[in-house]
Amino acid sequence: CAAVITALLLGHDYTGVILGGITICVMNTVAALVTKKVGSSWVDKLLPPVVSGTIVTIIGLNLAGFCATYVGMGIAGELPRVIVAFCTMFITVLTMHYAKGMLKTLPFLVGALGGYLISIMFNLVDFSVFKEVHLFSIPDFAFLHLNFKEFDWATLPTIMITFGAVNLANLGEHISDILAVSTVVDEDLTK
């Protein structure tokens, strides 16, 4: 994420990133409280459908180029990777359309698991990375390495603005997703 990279480039460890994350939490809490108090109409004024729709379109177009790289196009032996990508997509679509009950709510998980199994069949999975993995271990949490003494507090406004802008775009994307689902189920879910 651009905000995380910006915070790290300002010469900090994860202290700036965590403060940026706190900024996002505060923004979302304020947005939730305002929505609870006055309703969701303020969201339409701040991010009308033409804006939130444009945000989703831009995000989609940016990710479209990434798909070919993610599949492995341009890498030697790309055909099995492309086959796995298409099989994963078809498994996801078929699960969305034909599955019943709980399974119907998890199409992306089912697709990912199917794609993983097909990747194993094509010998695309490197199991050597699991040699150093332990079943139980204590994670190395970033908040355990906070360094407020060396943090340059003059960069905090830049970090807050950067994380805030990313969060605002994220809010627009979420609103667009809710509007799209509202159209599919023919019910206004923004309320």
RAQUISUL-V634982 format. One line per field, one symbol per residue. ss: DSSP state (2 for helix, 1 for strand, 0 for the rest). psi: psi as a letter, one per 30 degrees, with the letter a starting at -180 (. if undefined). burial: # if it has 9 or more other C-alpha atoms within 8 Angstrom, else .. A space follows every 10 residues. Layout:
ss = ???
psi = ???
burial = ???
This chain:
ss = 0222222220 0000222222 2222222222 2222222200 2222220022 2222222222 2222222222 2000000222 2222222222 2222222200 2222222222 2222222222 2000002222 0000000000 0222200000 0022222222 2222222222 2222222222 2222200000 0
psi = keeeeeeefg glbgeeeeee eeeeeeeeee eeeeeeefag ffeeeeilee eeeeeeeeee eefeffeeee fgkfkkhfee eeeeeeeeee eeeeeeefll beeffheeee eeeeeeeeee eghfkjffff egkkeklkli keffgkifef kjfffeeeee eeeeeeeeee eeeeeeeeee eeeefhkjff .
burial = ..##.###.. .######### #.##..#... ...##...## .#.#..##.. ###.##.... .......##. ###....#.. ##.##.#### ######..#. ..##.##..# ##.##..### .......... .......... .....#.... #....#..## .###.##.#. .##.##.##. ###....... .
